[in-house]
Structure formats: structure tokens, C-alpha cells
Amino acid sequence: MPRVSAPNRRVTAPRRGPARLRTRPARTRPTAARPAAAGLSDPHAVELAGLLHEISVLMLGADGFTVALERLAAFAAGVVPGAVRCSVTLIGEGGPLTCTAHGPIGAAVDELQYELSVGPGLEAARTRALVTVSDLTADPRWPDLAVPARAEGVHAVVAVPLDVPSAEVGAVSLYLDRPGDLTPDLLLTAMALVNQAEVLLGELRRRDELSSGAAVDRAIGVIIAQRGCGVREAYDVLGETARRLGLDRRAVADRLIAAAARNA
């Protein structure tokens, strides 16, 4: 797949004023008639704060960056009203496309989008701007996606840009099974979740880097002890082993540490 680069200047999604997030006046209907949190159709400040707290706990408690992405996709697909699928796409600098998704329909739309390198999610990642589609089955911007969208019953789409600091650009795409169902409250909920996810993924990346550095340092100690060599030579040995095996240094370091523990 061709490398996708993002422009230096970030084009941010339109933001609503802070007053939009204030708790609304009491309604005439009973409070008990409000939908459950798993199917919000009209979120107010308290509900939105609860969602942000829940996604924070889920993602920060994940065992690794990839699991956190999976939890983000599953959570967003479950709480955004009308969503039948959530796809998370990340494009690293010169690296492969990373994608994960949750939902019963829309897989064919994702597959064709990535194969052709065109579609709402990739457009949001490239432009770093909010992309909305009232009906993917009839949108002239991506005619090739109309057939799988129609076959799977995917209609409205919202794709929110997702940036992981100093790592990747990407997008979170939500597929809906009804056309023209992109209400202001739905967009607000999606954008708030993705903005929170950016912060959480940045923290998880930082943790991974610290953990990787610690593992490499331990492996260097193992190599020095086994070979009686200096630090520079030990780093060269680790790097050469990683290249020969086609693995990154963290993976090789973990193997060396595990082998040393077994032989201790």
C-alpha cells in the first residue's frame, strides 16, 4: 500500500461552544424514560463525562496498545447511537496500515477501502479533518464503496481524525445502518470519545517505550554477562540478532531475558 502522509498543518474538526456541554434543563417526561447509557441518543454533560471516564478505565487497563485499540472500537460501536461498526485505522510514518474493528457488518467496506486506499476513514486520516457521509451507497466521492455498502446495509458514516503524538495519524470511523442519521449530539459524542482516546493512546505509547527501553537494558546486561563484552558490542549483538531474525529489538530482548531466566 502506498505511503500516506499527513500535512504539517492540522485541520481540526469543528468544535461546538462550551455552553453546549452544560447540563440541560429538566424535561417534561420522567427521568426514567431516558435511554440507557449503552444507547444514548441525547447525551448531556453528566452522561458524556461518564462515557469519557469509562473509556479511560478500559483503555488504560488494557494489556498493550493493540488491546487498547480493540477496546476503543468495541466501546464506540456500543455507545454511539445507531452505530453498527467502528473501525480504527492508524498510519505510521513509513510503516504498515494498522486497523481494528468491531461490529457485525461493514467488513467488506473496510477491506475495499484499504485495498483502494480511498474512503471516509483514510480521508479523515489524510486531511486530519472530520468527514461525514449521509449515505455511502450514493456518495459521489467514493463510488467504488457503494456496492459493498449497499450489500451490507451501511449508510451514514462519521470519520473522526485520530492522532497518536509522535507516532501515527489515523481515524475512527463509525458506520450507521440508516442514511442521514448524523445528529449534532452523535457527532459531539464521537468527537469527544476520539479526543479522549488520543490522550490515552499517547500515554500507552509512552508506557510501551519505557517498558521497551527497560527490556533492552536488561537484555544488554545478559549479553555482557554471557560474552564478557562491552556495552557497545552488546548493543551491536542485539541489533544484529534482531535483523537476522526479522524482529524488533524489544522482541529479541524479551526472548533473551526469558532464556536467561530458564537457564538460571
BAVO-110652 format. One record per residue (C-alpha): x, y, z; residue number from 1. Coordinates in Angstrom, 1 decimal. Each point is the difference from the previous one (the first is absolute). Layout:
<nodes>
<px: X py: Y pz: Z pafi: NUM>
...
</nodes>
This chain:
<nodes>
<px: 0.0 py: 0.0 pz: 0.0 pafi: 1>
<px: 1.4 py: 3.4 pz: -0.8 pafi: 2>
<px: 1.2 py: 2.1 pz: 2.8 pafi: 3>
<px: -2.4 py: 2.6 pz: 1.3 pafi: 4>
<px: 1.3 py: 3.2 pz: 1.3 pafi: 5>
<px: -1.9 py: 2.6 pz: 2.0 pafi: 6>
<px: 0.4 py: 3.8 pz: -0.6 pafi: 7>
<px: 2.0 py: 1.9 pz: 2.6 pafi: 8>
<px: -2.9 py: 2.3 pz: 0.8 pafi: 9>
<px: -2.7 py: -1.7 pz: 1.9 pafi: 10>
<px: -3.6 py: 0.7 pz: -1.2 pafi: 11>
<px: -2.1 py: -0.5 pz: 3.1 pafi: 12>
<px: -3.6 py: -1.1 pz: 0.1 pafi: 13>
<px: -2.5 py: 2.7 pz: 0.7 pafi: 14>
<px: -0.6 py: 0.4 pz: 3.7 pafi: 15>
<px: -3.1 py: 1.0 pz: 1.8 pafi: 16>
<px: 0.0 py: 2.7 pz: 2.6 pafi: 17>
<px: 0.6 py: -0.9 pz: 3.7 pafi: 18>
<px: -3.6 py: 0.9 pz: 0.8 pafi: 19>
<px: -1.1 py: -3.0 pz: -2.0 pafi: 20>
<px: 1.3 py: -2.3 pz: 2.6 pafi: 21>
<px: -1.9 py: 1.4 pz: 2.9 pafi: 22>
<px: -2.7 py: -2.1 pz: 1.7 pafi: 23>
<px: -3.3 py: 0.6 pz: -1.7 pafi: 24>
<px: -3.2 py: 1.2 pz: 1.8 pafi: 25>
<px: -2.3 py: -2.7 pz: 1.4 pafi: 26>
<px: -2.2 py: -1.6 pz: -2.6 pafi: 27>
<px: -3.8 py: -0.3 pz: 0.2 pafi: 28>
<px: 0.2 py: -3.8 pz: -0.3 pafi: 29>
<px: 1.1 py: -2.1 pz: 3.0 pafi: 30>
<px: 3.8 py: -0.6 pz: 0.4 pafi: 31>
<px: -0.6 py: -3.8 pz: -0.1 pafi: 32>
<px: -1.0 py: 0.4 pz: -3.6 pafi: 33>
<px: 3.5 py: 1.0 pz: -1.0 pafi: 34>
<px: 1.8 py: -2.8 pz: -2.0 pafi: 35>
<px: 2.7 py: -2.0 pz: 1.7 pafi: 36>
<px: 3.7 py: 1.1 pz: -0.3 pafi: 37>
<px: 0.7 py: -2.8 pz: -2.5 pafi: 38>
<px: -2.4 py: 1.6 pz: -2.5 pafi: 39>
<px: 0.3 py: 3.8 pz: 0.5 pafi: 40>
<px: -2.0 py: 2.1 pz: -2.4 pafi: 41>
<px: 0.2 py: 3.4 pz: 1.7 pafi: 42>
<px: 3.1 py: 0.1 pz: 2.3 pafi: 43>
<px: 0.4 py: 2.8 pz: 2.5 pafi: 44>
<px: 3.0 py: 1.0 pz: 2.1 pafi: 45>
<px: -0.4 py: -2.7 pz: 2.7 pafi: 46>
<px: -0.5 py: -2.8 pz: -2.5 pafi: 47>
<px: 2.9 py: 1.1 pz: -2.2 pafi: 48>
<px: 2.3 py: 0.3 pz: 3.0 pafi: 49>
<px: -1.0 py: -3.6 pz: 0.9 pafi: 50>
<px: 0.9 py: -1.2 pz: -3.4 pafi: 51>
<px: 3.4 py: 1.7 pz: 0.1 pafi: 52>
<px: 0.7 py: -1.5 pz: 3.4 pafi: 53>
<px: -0.9 py: -3.5 pz: -1.2 pafi: 54>
<px: 2.1 py: 0.1 pz: -3.1 pafi: 55>
<px: 2.9 py: 1.3 pz: 2.0 pafi: 56>
<px: -0.2 py: -2.9 pz: 2.5 pafi: 57>
<px: -0.4 py: -2.5 pz: -2.9 pafi: 58>
<px: 2.9 py: 1.2 pz: -2.1 pafi: 59>
<px: 2.5 py: 0.7 pz: 2.8 pafi: 60>
<px: -0.7 py: -3.4 pz: 1.4 pafi: 61>
<px: 0.8 py: -1.7 pz: -3.3 pafi: 62>
<px: 2.9 py: -2.4 pz: -0.3 pafi: 63>
<px: 1.8 py: 1.8 pz: -2.7 pafi: 64>
<px: -0.7 py: 2.6 pz: -2.8 pafi: 65>
<px: -1.7 py: -2.5 pz: -2.3 pafi: 66>
<px: -2.5 py: -1.1 pz: 2.6 pafi: 67>
<px: -0.8 py: 3.6 pz: 0.8 pafi: 68>
<px: -0.9 py: 0.6 pz: -3.7 pafi: 69>
<px: -2.3 py: -3.0 pz: 0.1 pafi: 70>
<px: -1.7 py: 1.3 pz: 3.1 pafi: 71>
<px: -0.4 py: 3.4 pz: -1.6 pafi: 72>
<px: -1.7 py: -1.5 pz: -3.0 pafi: 73>
<px: -2.3 py: -2.2 pz: 2.1 pafi: 74>
<px: -0.9 py: 2.8 pz: 2.4 pafi: 75>
<px: -0.8 py: 2.6 pz: -2.7 pafi: 76>
<px: -2.1 py: -2.5 pz: -2.0 pafi: 77>
<px: -2.0 py: -0.7 pz: 3.1 pafi: 78>
<px: -0.7 py: 3.5 pz: 1.3 pafi: 79>
<px: -0.5 py: 2.1 pz: -3.1 pafi: 80>
<px: -3.7 py: -0.1 pz: -1.0 pafi: 81>
<px: -0.7 py: -1.9 pz: -3.2 pafi: 82>
<px: 3.6 py: -1.2 pz: -0.5 pafi: 83>
<px: 0.3 py: -3.5 pz: -1.4 pafi: 84>
<px: 3.8 py: 0.1 pz: -0.4 pafi: 85>
<px: 3.0 py: 2.0 pz: 1.2 pafi: 86>
<px: 3.3 py: -0.2 pz: -1.9 pafi: 87>
<px: 3.3 py: 1.4 pz: 1.3 pafi: 88>
<px: 2.7 py: 0.7 pz: -2.5 pafi: 89>
<px: 3.6 py: 1.2 pz: 0.7 pafi: 90>
<px: 2.7 py: 0.8 pz: -2.6 pafi: 91>
<px: 3.5 py: 0.1 pz: 1.3 pafi: 92>
<px: 2.9 py: 1.9 pz: -1.5 pafi: 93>
<px: 1.2 py: -2.3 pz: -2.7 pafi: 94>
<px: -1.7 py: -3.0 pz: 1.7 pafi: 95>
<px: -2.9 py: -2.3 pz: -0.8 pafi: 96>
<px: -3.6 py: 0.9 pz: 0.5 pafi: 97>
<px: -1.4 py: -1.0 pz: 3.4 pafi: 98>
<px: -3.7 py: -0.7 pz: 0.2 pafi: 99>
<px: -2.4 py: -1.6 pz: 2.4 pafi: 100>
<px: -3.8 py: 0.0 pz: 0.0 pafi: 101>
<px: -3.0 py: -1.1 pz: 2.0 pafi: 102>
<px: -3.5 py: -0.6 pz: -1.4 pafi: 103>
<px: -2.1 py: -2.6 pz: -1.8 pafi: 104>
<px: -0.1 py: 1.8 pz: -3.5 pafi: 105>
<px: 2.3 py: 2.2 pz: -2.1 pafi: 106>
<px: 3.0 py: -2.2 pz: -0.2 pafi: 107>
<px: -0.2 py: -0.1 pz: -3.9 pafi: 108>
<px: -0.1 py: 3.8 pz: 0.0 pafi: 109>
<px: 3.2 py: 0.2 pz: 2.1 pafi: 110>
<px: 1.8 py: -2.6 pz: -2.1 pafi: 111>
<px: -0.7 py: 1.8 pz: -3.3 pafi: 112>
<px: 0.9 py: 3.4 pz: 1.6 pafi: 113>
<px: 3.4 py: -1.2 pz: 1.0 pafi: 114>
<px: 0.5 py: -1.9 pz: -3.2 pafi: 115>
<px: -0.7 py: 3.1 pz: -2.1 pafi: 116>
<px: 1.4 py: 2.5 pz: 2.5 pafi: 117>
<px: -3.1 py: 2.1 pz: -0.2 pafi: 118>
<px: -2.9 py: 0.6 pz: 2.3 pafi: 119>
<px: -1.3 py: 2.0 pz: 2.9 pafi: 120>
<px: 2.4 py: -1.4 pz: 2.6 pafi: 121>
<px: 3.1 py: 0.5 pz: -2.1 pafi: 122>
<px: -1.2 py: 3.5 pz: -1.1 pafi: 123>
<px: -0.4 py: 1.0 pz: 3.6 pafi: 124>
<px: 3.5 py: -1.4 pz: 0.8 pafi: 125>
<px: 1.6 py: 1.9 pz: -3.0 pafi: 126>
<px: -1.7 py: 3.3 pz: 0.5 pafi: 127>
<px: -0.3 py: -0.2 pz: 3.8 pafi: 128>
<px: -3.5 py: 1.4 pz: -0.2 pafi: 129>
<px: -3.4 py: -1.4 pz: 0.8 pafi: 130>
<px: -1.6 py: -1.8 pz: -2.9 pafi: 131>
<px: -3.8 py: -0.7 pz: 0.0 pafi: 132>
<px: -2.0 py: -2.0 pz: -2.6 pafi: 133>
<px: -3.8 py: 0.1 pz: 0.0 pafi: 134>
<px: -0.2 py: -3.2 pz: -2.1 pafi: 135>
<px: 3.0 py: -2.0 pz: -1.2 pafi: 136>
<px: -2.1 py: -1.9 pz: -2.5 pafi: 137>
<px: -0.5 py: 3.2 pz: -2.0 pafi: 138>
<px: 2.9 py: 2.3 pz: 0.8 pafi: 139>
<px: 1.8 py: 1.1 pz: -3.2 pafi: 140>
<px: 3.4 py: 0.4 pz: 1.9 pafi: 141>
<px: 0.4 py: -3.8 pz: 0.3 pafi: 142>
<px: -2.1 py: -1.8 pz: -2.6 pafi: 143>
<px: 2.0 py: -3.2 pz: 0.3 pafi: 144>
<px: -1.2 py: -0.4 pz: 3.6 pafi: 145>
<px: -3.6 py: 0.2 pz: -1.0 pafi: 146>
<px: -0.4 py: -3.7 pz: -0.9 pafi: 147>
<px: 1.4 py: -1.5 pz: 3.2 pafi: 148>
<px: -1.8 py: 2.7 pz: 2.1 pafi: 149>
<px: -3.3 py: -0.8 pz: -1.6 pafi: 150>
<px: 0.5 py: -3.8 pz: 0.3 pafi: 151>
<px: 0.8 py: 0.3 pz: 3.8 pafi: 152>
<px: -2.5 py: 2.7 pz: 0.8 pafi: 153>
<px: 2.6 py: 2.7 pz: 0.9 pafi: 154>
<px: -1.3 py: 3.5 pz: -0.5 pafi: 155>
<px: 1.0 py: 3.1 pz: 2.0 pafi: 156>
<px: 3.7 py: 0.2 pz: 1.0 pafi: 157>
<px: 1.9 py: 2.4 pz: 2.3 pafi: 158>
<px: 3.8 py: -0.2 pz: 0.0 pafi: 159>
<px: 1.9 py: 2.0 pz: 2.7 pafi: 160>
<px: 3.7 py: 0.6 pz: -0.4 pafi: 161>
<px: 2.2 py: -1.8 pz: 2.6 pafi: 162>
<px: 3.6 py: 1.1 pz: 0.7 pafi: 163>
<px: 2.3 py: -1.9 pz: 2.3 pafi: 164>
<px: 2.8 py: 2.5 pz: 0.9 pafi: 165>
<px: 3.3 py: -0.6 pz: -1.7 pafi: 166>
<px: -1.2 py: -3.3 pz: -1.4 pafi: 167>
<px: -2.9 py: -0.4 pz: -2.3 pafi: 168>
<px: -2.9 py: 1.8 pz: -1.7 pafi: 169>
<px: -3.3 py: -1.7 pz: -0.6 pafi: 170>
<px: -3.8 py: 0.1 pz: 0.5 pafi: 171>
<px: -2.8 py: -1.5 pz: 1.9 pafi: 172>
<px: -2.9 py: -0.8 pz: -2.4 pafi: 173>
<px: -3.5 py: -0.8 pz: 1.2 pafi: 174>
<px: -2.4 py: -1.7 pz: -2.4 pafi: 175>
<px: -3.8 py: 0.4 pz: 0.4 pafi: 176>
<px: -2.8 py: -2.1 pz: -1.5 pafi: 177>
<px: -2.2 py: 3.0 pz: -0.9 pafi: 178>
<px: 0.7 py: 2.8 pz: -2.4 pafi: 179>
<px: 0.1 py: 3.6 pz: 1.2 pafi: 180>
<px: 0.2 py: -0.9 pz: 3.7 pafi: 181>
<px: 2.9 py: 2.3 pz: 1.0 pafi: 182>
<px: -1.6 py: 2.1 pz: 2.7 pafi: 183>
<px: 2.0 py: 2.7 pz: 1.8 pafi: 184>
<px: 0.0 py: -2.0 pz: 3.2 pafi: 185>
<px: 1.3 py: -3.1 pz: -1.8 pafi: 186>
<px: 2.9 py: 2.0 pz: -1.5 pafi: 187>
<px: 0.7 py: 1.6 pz: 3.4 pafi: 188>
<px: 0.2 py: -3.4 pz: 1.7 pafi: 189>
<px: 2.2 py: -1.5 pz: -2.7 pafi: 190>
<px: 2.4 py: 3.0 pz: 0.0 pafi: 191>
<px: 0.3 py: 0.0 pz: 3.8 pafi: 192>
<px: 0.8 py: -3.7 pz: 0.1 pafi: 193>
<px: 2.6 py: 0.3 pz: -2.7 pafi: 194>
<px: 1.6 py: 3.0 pz: 1.7 pafi: 195>
<px: 0.2 py: -1.9 pz: 3.2 pafi: 196>
<px: 1.4 py: -3.0 pz: -1.7 pafi: 197>
<px: 2.8 py: 2.1 pz: -1.5 pafi: 198>
<px: 1.2 py: 0.9 pz: 3.5 pafi: 199>
<px: -0.3 py: -3.6 pz: 1.2 pafi: 200>
<px: 1.9 py: -1.5 pz: -3.0 pafi: 201>
<px: 2.8 py: 2.5 pz: 0.4 pafi: 202>
<px: 0.4 py: -1.1 pz: 3.6 pafi: 203>
<px: 0.0 py: -3.6 pz: -0.9 pafi: 204>
<px: 2.6 py: 0.6 pz: -2.7 pafi: 205>
<px: 2.1 py: 1.7 pz: 2.6 pafi: 206>
<px: -0.3 py: -3.0 pz: 2.4 pafi: 207>
<px: 0.9 py: -2.4 pz: -2.8 pafi: 208>
<px: 3.1 py: 2.0 pz: -0.8 pafi: 209>
<px: 1.1 py: 0.0 pz: 3.7 pafi: 210>
<px: -0.7 py: -3.7 pz: 0.2 pafi: 211>
<px: 1.9 py: -0.7 pz: -3.2 pafi: 212>
<px: 3.0 py: 2.0 pz: 1.2 pafi: 213>
<px: 0.1 py: -1.9 pz: 3.3 pafi: 214>
<px: -0.2 py: -3.4 pz: -1.8 pafi: 215>
<px: 2.8 py: 1.0 pz: -2.4 pafi: 216>
<px: 2.2 py: 1.1 pz: 2.9 pafi: 217>
<px: -0.6 py: -3.3 pz: 1.8 pafi: 218>
<px: 0.9 py: -1.9 pz: -3.2 pafi: 219>
<px: 3.2 py: 2.0 pz: -0.4 pafi: 220>
<px: 0.9 py: -1.1 pz: 3.5 pafi: 221>
<px: -0.6 py: -3.6 pz: -0.9 pafi: 222>
<px: 2.2 py: 0.2 pz: -3.1 pafi: 223>
<px: 2.8 py: 1.7 pz: 1.9 pafi: 224>
<px: -0.1 py: -2.7 pz: 2.7 pafi: 225>
<px: -0.1 py: -2.8 pz: -2.6 pafi: 226>
<px: 2.7 py: 1.3 pz: -2.3 pafi: 227>
<px: 2.1 py: 2.1 pz: 2.3 pafi: 228>
<px: -0.1 py: 2.8 pz: -2.6 pafi: 229>
<px: -0.5 py: 3.8 pz: 0.4 pafi: 230>
<px: -3.3 py: 2.0 pz: -0.2 pafi: 231>
<px: 0.5 py: 1.1 pz: -3.6 pafi: 232>
<px: 0.7 py: -3.5 pz: -1.3 pafi: 233>
<px: -3.0 py: -1.3 pz: 1.9 pafi: 234>
<px: -2.3 py: 2.5 pz: -1.7 pafi: 235>
<px: 1.6 py: -1.1 pz: -3.4 pafi: 236>
<px: -0.7 py: -3.6 pz: 0.8 pafi: 237>
<px: -3.7 py: 0.8 pz: 0.9 pafi: 238>
<px: -0.5 py: 2.0 pz: -3.1 pafi: 239>
<px: 1.6 py: -2.6 pz: -2.3 pafi: 240>
<px: -2.1 py: -2.8 pz: 1.6 pafi: 241>
<px: -3.2 py: 2.1 pz: -0.5 pafi: 242>
<px: 0.9 py: 0.6 pz: -3.7 pafi: 243>
<px: 0.8 py: -3.7 pz: -0.6 pafi: 244>
<px: -3.3 py: -1.2 pz: 1.6 pafi: 245>
<px: -2.1 py: 2.8 pz: -1.6 pafi: 246>
<px: -1.2 py: 1.2 pz: 3.4 pafi: 247>
<px: 0.2 py: 3.2 pz: 1.9 pafi: 248>
<px: 2.5 py: 0.5 pz: 2.8 pafi: 249>
<px: -2.7 py: -0.3 pz: 2.7 pafi: 250>
<px: -1.1 py: -3.4 pz: -1.2 pafi: 251>
<px: 3.6 py: -1.3 pz: -0.1 pafi: 252>
<px: 0.6 py: 1.5 pz: 3.4 pafi: 253>
<px: -3.0 py: -1.7 pz: 1.5 pafi: 254>
<px: 1.2 py: -3.4 pz: -1.4 pafi: 255>
<px: 3.5 py: 0.5 pz: 1.4 pafi: 256>
<px: -1.4 py: 0.9 pz: 3.4 pafi: 257>
<px: -2.3 py: -3.0 pz: 0.0 pafi: 258>
<px: 2.8 py: -2.4 pz: -1.0 pafi: 259>
<px: 2.3 py: 1.4 pz: 2.7 pafi: 260>
<px: -2.8 py: -0.5 pz: 2.6 pafi: 261>
<px: -0.5 py: -3.6 pz: -1.1 pafi: 262>
<px: 3.7 py: -0.8 pz: 0.2 pafi: 263>
<px: 0.6 py: 1.8 pz: 3.3 pafi: 264>
</nodes>
